[in-house]
Amino acid sequence: MVIAAPEPKAELQPIGEQRAVLRGLSWEAYLQILDALPQSRGSRLTYDDGVLEITVPLEAHEFSGRLIERFILILVELTGLRMKTMGSTMMNYPNLKKGAEPDNAYYIQNQPLVKGREVDFTKDPPPDLVVEVDITHTDIAKNQFYASIGVPEFWRFNGKVWRIYQLQEGVYGEVEASPTFPQVPKEWLYDFLGQAKEDEIEAMQSLYEIVKRTQYPRKNKA
């Protein structure tokens, strides 16, 4: 029996996001709001069966999100994996009445299935890895949300702690190592983010050297 991992508690720290929540909103009303908003908006939407959360990421959020994206890119490159980046592409699932614009989403294991074309979330598998930065409180139960969509691996970062969740029997269990990058310790990300606060280029160069020095095994590309 697999027990669902609990939602991580928010910690007192600098504000990372501004949020507004609308409740009792139908799927059709959500789609109307989505269509009315400009494509270039700075906010991100998450809709969960009647609840719409609008998030405006602030500096602390964007710093962590962008650096985690670089962290993943370096790991994928040096381990010989393939990847299709979805970024904050709107992931709508009408049958579940759920939609989200995560901080980052990636097809890695399933990259061959979606490469070179636009993804159709109603037909294609969900991204293999989704990343969310939630520094301040969110009204959406993100673990349950992404588990119901079927995302195999979910990363959450609250500004201090990196939590990794693996989908097992329909629910997330917290694991210490990423299933996609099993030999990467959490300290690598913590050190990377800490160094990046002083200089991002130096932090990336340091991560490159660490991965190469540890002789992380390269995967054979299909």
C-alpha atoms as one frame of an Amber mdcrd trajectory, in Angstrom:
protein
   0.000   0.000   0.000   1.359   3.407  -0.966   0.632   6.326   1.371   0.346
   9.763  -0.218   3.076  12.171   0.841   1.697  15.088   2.896   1.628  18.617
   1.533   4.784  20.457   2.675   4.123  23.227   5.169   4.900  26.769   4.088
   7.763  28.408   5.974   8.087  32.040   7.029  10.386  33.676   4.488  10.417
  36.417   1.835   7.280  36.689  -0.287   7.750  34.807  -3.539   4.348  35.209
  -5.128   1.200  37.303  -5.059  -1.959  35.213  -5.376  -5.667  35.762  -5.937
  -8.232  32.969  -5.638 -11.690  32.692  -7.235 -14.029  29.944  -6.040 -17.159
  28.410  -7.497 -15.961  29.003 -11.042 -17.170  26.657 -13.766 -14.856  25.126
 -16.359 -16.524  27.232 -19.045 -15.994  30.433 -17.045 -12.355  29.499 -16.518
 -11.868  29.058 -20.273 -13.492  32.442 -20.913 -11.101  34.105 -18.472  -8.184
  32.304 -20.086  -9.209  33.482 -23.555  -9.668  37.071 -22.363  -6.202  37.341
 -20.836  -3.268  38.416 -23.035  -0.713  35.772 -24.004   2.118  37.966 -22.710
   0.708  38.313 -19.188   3.022  37.884 -16.222   0.530  35.870 -14.169   0.029
  32.102 -14.167  -3.243  30.266 -13.728  -4.105  27.035 -11.960  -7.671  25.723
 -12.121  -8.777  22.822  -9.962 -12.441  21.846 -10.352 -14.066  25.150  -9.390
 -11.077  26.921  -7.837  -8.980  29.319  -9.914  -5.708  30.569  -8.472  -3.949
  33.441 -10.229  -0.272  33.724  -9.329   2.073  36.617 -10.030   5.656  35.415
  -9.458   8.000  37.858  -7.727  11.796  38.024  -7.771  12.496  35.220  -5.293
  10.164  32.913  -7.210  11.580  33.729 -10.633  15.171  33.395  -9.444  14.579
  29.890  -8.111  12.471  28.799 -11.079  14.936  29.974 -13.714  17.927  28.496
 -11.898  16.230  25.123 -11.412  15.555  25.153 -15.151  19.279  25.662 -15.827
  20.097  22.931 -13.320  17.910  20.464 -15.225  19.285  21.526 -18.610  22.855
  20.894 -17.475  21.977  17.465 -16.073  20.134  16.464 -19.244  22.984  17.652
 -21.452  25.767  15.936 -19.538  23.900  12.664 -19.056  23.050  12.305 -22.735
  19.286  12.430 -22.311  16.781  13.963 -24.736  14.285  16.607 -23.693  11.327
  18.656 -24.884  10.795  21.731 -22.713   7.216  22.853 -22.140   7.989  25.723
 -19.777   4.756  27.248 -18.465   2.604  25.996 -21.344  -1.039  25.774 -20.275
  -1.866  22.142 -19.525  -5.650  21.761 -19.768  -7.501  18.539 -18.945 -11.234
  19.110 -19.604 -12.207  15.601 -18.472 -10.663  16.278 -15.055 -11.629  19.963
 -14.939  -8.034  20.853 -14.242  -5.607  23.239 -15.885  -2.205  24.594 -14.927
   0.717  26.703 -16.034   3.582  25.227 -14.000   6.948  26.888 -13.574   8.516
  24.258 -15.802   7.497  20.983 -17.403   9.571  18.509 -19.406   9.212  15.476
 -21.599  12.334  13.374 -21.079  11.459   9.680 -21.074   8.563  10.366 -23.470
  10.432  12.923 -25.577  10.411  10.636 -28.651   6.592  10.574 -28.551   6.142
  14.355 -28.719   9.243  15.718 -30.431   8.825  17.978 -33.435   5.151  18.784
 -32.912   2.683  20.517 -30.631   1.571  18.494 -27.633  -2.118  17.634 -27.250
  -2.698  17.110 -23.533  -6.039  15.400 -24.197  -4.268  12.637 -26.143  -0.564
  12.677 -25.256   0.885  11.534 -21.933   1.524  14.272 -19.362   5.050  15.673
 -18.993   7.513  13.327 -17.309   8.673  16.003 -14.885   6.880  19.088 -13.562
   8.524  21.736 -11.377   6.669  24.180  -9.136   8.144  26.905  -6.937   5.759
  27.777  -4.094   7.411  30.091  -1.595   4.182  31.546  -0.217   0.953  29.684
   0.563  -1.046  28.222  -2.305  -4.712  27.222  -2.042  -4.215  24.444  -4.600
  -3.163  21.029  -3.267  -0.426  20.664  -5.864   0.517  17.090  -4.948  -3.025
  15.832  -5.457  -3.428  18.041  -8.517  -0.468  16.688 -10.490  -0.982  13.134
  -9.252  -4.516  13.164 -10.669  -3.134  14.313 -14.026  -0.637  11.455 -13.933
   2.676  13.345 -13.903   5.289  10.664 -13.027   7.710  12.992 -11.215   6.987
  16.262  -9.423   9.493  18.676  -7.897   8.490  21.346  -5.370  10.757  24.055
  -4.030   9.651  26.419  -1.262  12.697  28.667  -1.358  14.631  26.461   1.046
  13.686  22.801   0.647  13.630  20.725  -2.552  11.064  17.940  -2.358  10.886
  15.173  -4.950   7.724  13.159  -5.479   7.292   9.976  -7.488   3.899   8.747
  -8.644   3.133   5.337  -7.162  -0.276   3.702  -7.522  -1.895   7.028  -8.327
  -0.466   9.033  -5.418   2.837  10.758  -4.755   5.382   9.337  -2.377   8.296
  11.544  -1.387  11.680  10.147  -2.421  15.201  11.315  -1.675  16.525  11.003
  -5.230  15.014  11.946  -8.564  13.902   8.926 -10.630  15.114  10.798 -13.721
  18.482  11.720 -12.184  18.958   9.003  -9.534  22.610   9.750  -8.807  22.143
  13.471  -8.201  22.143  14.358  -4.481  19.996  17.234  -3.266  23.104  19.069
  -2.136  23.960  19.740  -5.776  20.886  21.933  -6.216  21.308  23.662  -2.868
  24.948  24.453  -3.623  24.051  25.578  -7.152  21.377  27.991  -5.938  23.633
  29.303  -3.195  26.503  29.976  -5.601  24.120  31.538  -8.135  23.187  34.238
  -5.629  26.762  35.488  -5.992  27.310  34.714  -9.687  25.137  32.572 -11.947
  27.786  31.895 -14.597  30.271  30.683 -12.003  27.572  28.474 -10.476  26.848
  26.857 -13.846  30.543  26.296 -14.524  30.927  24.709 -11.103  27.982  22.377
 -11.716  29.418  21.330 -15.078  32.678  20.402 -13.358  30.951  18.498 -10.564
  28.916  16.380 -12.978  31.931  15.664 -15.180  34.170  14.882 -12.212  31.741
  12.352 -10.786  31.588  10.580 -14.172  27.819  10.560 -14.210  26.880   7.777
 -16.672  25.583   8.951 -20.049  22.400   7.427 -21.395  22.274   6.048 -24.914
  20.152   8.254 -27.146  17.495   6.551 -29.193
